[in-house]
């Protein structure tokens, strides 16, 4: 590669690392080209960028962006999954792909903001429910006290209505 091309890649990677929510380093050795294309399509469909990067270029980009946490994972062939909006999505997709395809892909670790993640941390991140499910659970829990309050406040009125109906039937029957 020409020096200008390398500088452009470093600048692009540094910009990506600077604005990403999470970056997950993976070891792709042993994957077939077909499997790699399939994984890239899965990630791209969810808005996650997946790139094979030379370690030296990633090292320089990490220094430039100030994210030095990835440097410990820059050993051997590496590809990085970068997400700009959801931290759980790439971890979940990579973990599901490894399980479903019985893949040789290995998660080395990553960065979440300023925090360095180990492979075990990424696995725990993947076990978190999706954003939509968490929002629906939160709304359900917010709705529960309101429903309970409504039931408690309306039960005396319901009781009064039942008593009045019974009295009306009693008066109508006499």
N, C-alpha and C positions, 0 to 999 in steps of 0.2 A: 504494500500500500504506500501511496505517496504521503509525505508528511502532512500536506494540507488536508487530505482525506482523513488521516488519523486525528488531526486537530478538530476537524468538523465532528467526527464521531465522539471525541472526548467532550466537546462542548455540548453536543446533543444529550449524551449520557448524563453529564453533570446537571443539565437543565431538568432532565427527567427525574433524577434522584432528588433534586431540590424541591420539586413540586409533588412527588409521589407520597401516598399514604403508607404504602408498604412495598418492600422489595424483597423477594424471596429467591435465594440462590439455590440452584439445583445442579446435580451431576447427571448429565445425560448419557454417559458412556454406556454403550451396549444397546441403545435404542435404535430401532430401524428408522429409515427415512420416512416410511409410511406412518409409523407411530408418532414421530416428531411432528409431521404435518397435521395429523389428527389432533394432537395436543394443542398445537398453535391455533387451530381453528376453534377448538373449545374455548380457549382463553380469549381469543380475539372476539368471539361472539358475546362474551361477557364484559368486554371493554378492558381487558388486561393485555398488556404488551409482554411478549415473550421473546427474548433475544439471546442468541449465542454471542458471547463477548470474550475477547481476549483479556486475559488477566491483567496485563500491563495497562491496557486502555481503561479497564474498569478501575484499576488502582488510581490512575491519574484523574479519572472523572470523579471518583470518590473524594480524593484530596481537594479537587477544585470545588466540589459542592459542600464539603465539610462533613460528609457522611462517611466517617472512617470505620464504622462498624462492620461494613461488608468486607473489609480487607482480610479478616481472619478466614473467610471462606474462599479466597482467591487461590485455590490450590487445585491443579488439574483442570480438565475441561469444565467449563461452567456456562450455564444459561441462567438468565435472571428474569423472573416474572415481576412486572411492575404494574401496580394498580394506583389510580389517581383518586378514586372515590370510595372504595369499599375495602377494608383491610381483611375481611373474612373470605371474600369471594375467591381470590387466587389460591389461598391455602386450601379451601374446600375443593376447588377444581383439581388441584394437583394431587391431593390426598385421594379423592374419588377416582382419579385416573390411575393412580398406582394400584389401588385395590381392584378396580373393575377390569383393567387390562392386564393385571398381574405384571406390571411394568418393572423394568430395572431402574427406572428413574429414582434418584435419591434426593431428598431435600436436605441441603446442608445447613440452612439457617436463613436469617434475613434481618431486616431492620423494619421497625414499626415506629415511625417518627424518629426519636432519638434513642429508642431502646433496641438493643441487639437481641435477636431471637435465636435460640438454639433450634435444632430439628424437633425436639420435644415441645418447645413453645409453639412452633408452627402447627404441630399436630393438635395441640390444645386449642389453638386459634381456629383450626378447621372444624372442631367439634361444636363451636358456637353456632346456634341457629342463624339462619339468614336474617337480614335486616327487616324484611317484610314480616317474618314470623315474630320477631322480637317486638315490632310495632303492634301487631295484632294482639300479642300477649299483654302488652302494656295497656292497650285500650280495653281489653277484657277485664283487667284488674282495676282500671279506673272506673269502669261501668259497674262493677260489682257493688261497691258501697252505695252508689246512687240507686241501684235497683233494690237493695236491701232497705234503704231509707224510704223509698216509695212504698214498698210492701208494708213496712211498719206503720207509716202514716196513713195508708189507705185501709188497713184492716179494721180500725174502729168504725170507719164509715161503712165498710162492707157489713160489719156486724149490725150496725144500726139499720141498714137497708134490709137485712134479713129479718130483724125483729119487726120492722114496720110492715113488711110484706106478710109476715105471719099474723100480725094483728089485723091487717086488712082482710085476710082470708077468714079470720075468726069472726070479725064483724059482719062480713058478707054471708057467712054460714048461719048466723043467728037470725 
